[in-house]
Amino acid sequence: MSMGAYDEDEHERRERKNGSVDAGFDDERTVYHGKVEYDSGDSAEALLDQFRKMKDE
């Protein structure tokens, strides 16, 4: 059998494997403590100026 090719038995085996759901794992949510801060950064015009500089180099 060439690589990637499989027969009917292999097809059925894969169908059985893909048809089952493994729910045996722990689905407990993790609690995170802390804070998130966002920096909006420079204005759009300042970012465009920086891009133009980088492009010219």
trRosetta pair geometry for C-beta under 8 A, 3 or more apart (Angstrom, degrees):
i j d omega theta_ij theta_ji phi_ij phi_ji
1 5 5.2 -146 -177 88 90 106
1 6 7.0 60 179 -99 143 39
1 7 7.2 -96 -105 -33 139 94
2 5 4.7 65 61 9 81 125
6 10 3.4 -99 176 88 120 148
6 11 6.2 152 109 -49 111 71
6 14 7.7 84 107 -18 160 131
7 10 5.4 101 52 11 60 101
7 11 7.2 -110 112 -6 36 93
8 11 5.4 -52 -148 34 35 116
8 12 6.4 33 155 -17 67 104
9 12 5.8 -54 -149 37 31 109
9 13 6.3 35 151 -21 65 106
10 13 5.5 -52 -146 35 33 115
10 14 6.4 31 155 -17 65 105
11 14 6.0 -57 -151 37 29 108
11 15 6.4 31 151 -21 63 107
12 15 5.5 -52 -146 35 33 115
12 16 6.5 34 155 -19 65 102
13 16 6.0 -54 -151 35 30 109
13 17 6.4 28 152 -18 64 109
14 17 5.5 -55 -145 39 34 112
14 18 6.0 23 160 -10 69 110
15 18 6.1 -59 -139 44 26 102
15 19 5.8 27 159 -25 63 116
16 19 5.7 -60 -141 37 25 113
16 20 6.8 20 162 -20 61 106
17 20 6.6 -66 -158 28 26 103
22 25 7.0 58 131 -15 97 97
41 47 7.3 56 131 -70 123 116
42 46 3.7 -104 167 89 127 131
42 47 5.3 157 85 -51 112 79
42 50 7.4 109 61 -13 159 133
43 46 4.8 96 54 7 76 102
43 47 7.1 -142 95 -4 41 87
44 47 5.7 -57 -150 38 33 112
44 48 6.3 35 152 -20 66 105
45 48 5.6 -52 -148 36 33 112
45 49 6.5 37 152 -21 64 103
46 49 5.6 -49 -149 33 34 114
46 50 6.5 35 152 -18 64 104
47 50 5.6 -52 -148 36 34 112
47 51 6.3 37 151 -21 65 105
48 51 5.5 -52 -147 35 33 114
48 52 6.4 37 153 -22 65 103
49 52 5.7 -52 -149 33 31 112
49 53 6.6 34 151 -20 63 103
50 53 5.7 -52 -152 33 33 114
50 54 6.5 30 152 -17 65 106
51 54 5.8 -56 -149 37 32 110
51 55 6.2 32 154 -21 66 109
52 55 5.6 -55 -146 36 30 113
52 56 6.3 29 156 -20 64 108
53 56 6.0 -61 -151 35 28 109
53 57 6.8 32 153 -29 63 104
54 57 5.9 -51 -154 21 33 114
